[in-house]
Amino acid sequence: MHLLQVIIYGIVQGITELFPISSVGHAVILPYLLRWTEFSQSNQFLPFVVMLHLGTGLALLIYFLPEWLHLIASIFDRRRKVERRILLLIIVATIPAAVLGKIFEHKLQELFPSALSASIFLIVNGFVLFWADGMRRKRRRSTTRIENLSYGRSFLIGIVQSFALIPGFSRSGITMAAGLASGLEYEDSARFSFLLATPVILGAGILEVPKMLHQHNHVMFHDGLIGGLCAGVLALLSTAFLMRYFETTEVRALRPFGWYCIVVGVVVAILAALHIQF
């Protein structure tokens, strides 16, 4: 890969992983539109994408590090009941994504070369965001906090998060949608979504990096480090922006992202159906 390609991948990953517009979907659509399919269809593409995700996972860990320290400290301090409950909710919600991701790993890899399928799921993701905004308006008078979620609700959010393994579905988008449907405010939905994403993303990256080193694929590892660094910087900025955005926006916060997903999805679906590339 050229250095410019690596940087572009990293920038796109850093923005789209946290914004509810599907980073994996963009990782499939981007090489199709720019005629970079020789790399995107190789067996090296998925490990490279995972390393980009590792950069965003580290950015999330850095941004929420004070909160993670409090959550971990709650294991040893019985007085931190709220933090301990949130930590348990995160653990419960992480289990479905980890298990389902392992079970369907090879099936999901088959979806990566298809820009058409990614664009279709991106459209669906857009409608999910519209639905989530509608649920938020219905529950404006019956909101709750993260620590008041039931373990059943948390597990359900974890199951929903598993759909993000499909290119086109946004991890942050669908987990926020599930959070809003459970009665959370926009800010708490985003916070829980980002906290929940951190162990899943970092876990996948930690498992994938040794495979690349074992295969002596040092060039791809080097590209992954550069791309991951770019992704991490953009992800840190994106997280700060989104947390501020969801803190200050009370209604229809997901609608702009929904329109983006639908418009981009329709355009790419038409181009893919007609086999048009730039």
C-alpha positions in Angstrom: 0.0 0.0 0.0 1.1 3.6 -0.6 1.5 5.8 2.4 -1.3 8.1 1.3 -3.7 5.1 1.1 -2.7 4.1 4.7 -3.3 7.6 6.0 -6.6 8.0 4.2 -7.8 4.6 5.6 -6.7 5.8 9.1 -8.5 9.1 8.9 -11.7 7.5 7.6 -11.6 4.9 10.3 -10.9 7.4 13.1 -14.0 9.4 12.1 -16.5 6.7 11.1 -15.8 4.3 14.0 -17.3 6.8 16.6 -19.7 8.6 14.3 -22.7 6.3 13.9 -22.1 5.7 10.2 -20.2 2.3 10.1 -16.5 2.3 9.9 -16.4 -1.3 8.5 -19.0 -0.3 5.8 -16.7 2.6 4.8 -13.7 0.3 4.8 -15.5 -1.8 2.2 -17.0 1.1 0.1 -13.8 3.2 0.0 -11.6 0.8 -1.8 -14.4 0.0 -4.3 -15.0 3.6 -5.2 -11.2 4.4 -5.4 -10.3 1.2 -7.2 -8.2 -0.1 -4.4 -9.9 -3.5 -4.5 -6.6 -5.4 -5.2 -5.7 -4.9 -1.5 -9.2 -4.9 -0.1 -9.9 -8.4 -1.5 -6.7 -9.9 -0.2 -6.4 -11.9 3.0 -4.3 -9.1 4.5 -7.2 -6.6 4.5 -9.1 -7.7 7.5 -6.0 -7.8 9.8 -5.2 -4.2 8.6 -8.7 -3.1 9.4 -8.5 -4.7 12.8 -5.3 -2.7 13.5 -7.1 0.5 12.5 -9.7 -0.4 15.0 -7.0 -1.0 17.6 -6.0 2.7 17.2 -9.6 3.8 17.8 -9.9 1.5 20.7 -6.8 3.0 22.3 -8.2 6.4 21.7 -11.4 5.5 23.5 -9.4 4.0 26.4 -7.4 7.3 26.7 -10.5 9.5 26.6 -12.4 7.5 29.2 -9.3 6.4 31.2 -10.4 8.3 34.4 -13.7 6.5 34.2 -12.1 3.1 33.5 -9.9 3.6 36.6 -12.9 4.2 38.7 -14.7 1.2 37.3 -11.7 -1.1 37.9 -11.2 0.4 41.4 -14.8 -0.6 42.2 -13.8 -4.3 42.2 -11.7 -3.6 45.3 -13.9 -0.9 46.9 -17.4 -2.0 48.0 -18.4 1.6 48.5 -18.3 2.2 44.7 -21.6 0.4 44.1 -22.6 2.5 41.0 -19.3 2.0 39.3 -19.3 -1.7 40.1 -22.8 -2.1 38.6 -21.8 -0.2 35.4 -18.7 -2.5 35.1 -20.8 -5.6 35.4 -23.3 -4.2 32.8 -20.3 -3.7 30.4 -19.1 -7.2 31.0 -22.6 -8.7 30.4 -23.0 -6.7 27.2 -19.5 -7.7 25.9 -20.2 -11.4 26.0 -22.6 -11.7 23.1 -20.4 -9.7 20.7 -17.3 -11.8 21.6 -19.1 -15.1 21.3 -21.0 -14.3 18.1 -18.0 -12.7 16.5 -16.0 -15.8 17.0 -18.7 -18.1 15.7 -19.4 -16.1 12.5 -15.9 -14.8 11.9 -15.4 -16.6 8.6 -18.9 -16.0 7.3 -18.5 -12.3 8.0 -15.2 -12.2 6.2 -17.1 -13.2 3.0 -19.1 -9.9 3.2 -16.0 -7.7 3.0 -15.5 -7.6 -0.7 -19.1 -6.6 -1.4 -19.7 -2.8 -1.7 -23.3 -3.5 -2.7 -24.1 -5.4 0.5 -22.3 -2.8 2.6 -24.3 0.0 1.0 -27.6 -1.8 1.6 -26.8 -2.4 5.3 -25.7 1.3 5.5 -29.2 2.3 4.3 -30.7 0.0 6.9 -28.4 1.6 9.5 -29.7 5.0 8.6 -33.4 4.0 9.1 -32.3 2.5 12.5 -31.0 5.9 13.5 -34.3 7.5 12.5 -36.1 4.9 14.6 -33.9 5.6 17.6 -34.7 9.3 17.4 -38.4 8.4 17.4 -37.9 6.2 20.5 -36.1 9.0 22.3 -39.0 11.4 21.8 -41.5 8.8 23.1 -39.4 8.2 26.2 -38.5 11.8 27.1 -40.4 11.7 30.3 -39.3 8.2 31.4 -35.5 8.3 31.1 -33.1 6.4 33.2 -29.3 6.3 34.0 -26.8 3.6 32.9 -26.6 2.1 36.4 -30.3 1.6 36.4 -30.3 -0.6 33.3 -31.2 -4.3 34.0 -28.7 -7.0 33.1 -31.2 -8.3 30.6 -31.3 -5.0 28.8 -27.5 -4.8 28.9 -27.2 -8.3 27.4 -29.7 -7.3 24.7 -27.6 -4.2 23.9 -24.6 -6.6 23.6 -26.5 -8.8 21.1 -27.4 -5.7 19.1 -23.8 -4.7 19.1 -23.0 -8.0 17.3 -24.7 -6.6 14.2 -21.8 -4.2 13.9 -19.7 -7.1 12.6 -21.7 -6.8 9.4 -20.2 -4.1 7.1 -22.8 -1.2 6.9 -24.1 -1.5 10.5 -22.5 1.0 12.9 -21.4 -0.2 16.3 -22.0 3.1 18.0 -25.2 3.7 16.0 -27.0 0.5 16.9 -25.8 0.3 20.5 -27.0 3.9 21.0 -30.3 3.0 19.4 -30.7 0.1 21.8 -29.7 2.4 24.7 -32.3 5.1 23.7 -34.9 2.3 23.4 -34.0 1.3 26.9 -34.7 4.8 28.2 -31.2 6.3 28.3 -30.5 9.9 27.3 -28.4 10.7 24.2 -25.3 11.5 26.4 -25.6 8.3 28.5 -26.3 6.2 25.4 -23.2 7.5 23.7 -21.1 7.0 26.9 -22.3 3.5 27.4 -21.8 2.7 23.7 -18.2 4.0 23.8 -17.4 2.2 27.0 -18.8 -1.0 25.6 -16.9 -0.7 22.4 -13.5 -0.3 24.1 -13.0 -4.0 25.3 -14.4 -5.5 22.1 -12.2 -3.4 19.8 -9.1 -3.8 21.9 -9.7 -7.5 22.3 -10.0 -8.1 18.6 -6.8 -6.1 18.0 -4.8 -7.9 20.6 -5.8 -11.2 19.1 -5.0 -10.1 15.5 -1.6 -8.4 15.9 0.2 -11.6 17.0 -1.1 -13.4 13.9 0.5 -10.8 11.7 3.8 -11.0 13.5 3.7 -14.8 13.4 3.2 -14.6 9.6 6.3 -12.3 9.5 4.1 -9.7 7.6 6.2 -6.8 8.8 5.2 -4.5 6.0 1.5 -4.9 6.8 2.3 -4.5 10.5 4.1 -1.3 9.8 1.3 0.0 7.6 -1.2 -1.0 10.3 0.8 1.0 12.9 0.8 4.2 10.8 -2.9 3.8 9.9 -3.8 3.0 13.5 -2.0 6.1 14.7 -3.9 8.3 12.3 -7.2 6.5 13.3 -6.4 7.0 17.0 -5.8 10.8 16.7 -9.0 11.3 14.7 -10.9 9.0 17.0 -9.8 11.0 20.0 -11.0 14.2 18.4 -14.3 12.5 17.2 -15.0 11.2 20.7 -14.6 14.7 22.3 -16.8 16.2 19.6 -19.5 13.6 19.9 -19.7 13.6 23.7 -20.1 17.4 23.5 -22.7 17.1 20.7 -24.8 14.5 22.5 -24.6 16.5 25.8 -26.0 19.6 24.2 -28.5 18.2 21.7 -31.8 17.2 23.1 -33.9 16.0 20.1 -33.2 14.3 16.8 -29.5 14.1 17.5 -29.1 11.0 15.2 -31.1 12.3 12.3 -28.2 14.0 10.4 -26.2 10.8 10.6 -29.3 8.8 9.4 -29.6 11.0 6.3 -25.9 10.6 5.6 -26.1 6.8 5.8 -29.2 6.7 3.5 -27.8 9.1 0.9 -24.4 7.5 0.7 -25.9 4.0 0.8 -28.2 4.7 -2.1 -25.5 6.4 -4.2 -23.0 3.6 -3.6 -25.7 0.9 -4.2 -26.5 2.5 -7.6 -22.8 2.7 -8.6 -22.2 -0.9 -7.5 -25.2 -2.2 -9.3 -24.0 -0.4 -12.5 -20.4 -1.4 -11.8 -19.2 2.2 -11.8 -16.0 3.2 -10.1 -14.1 6.5 -9.9 
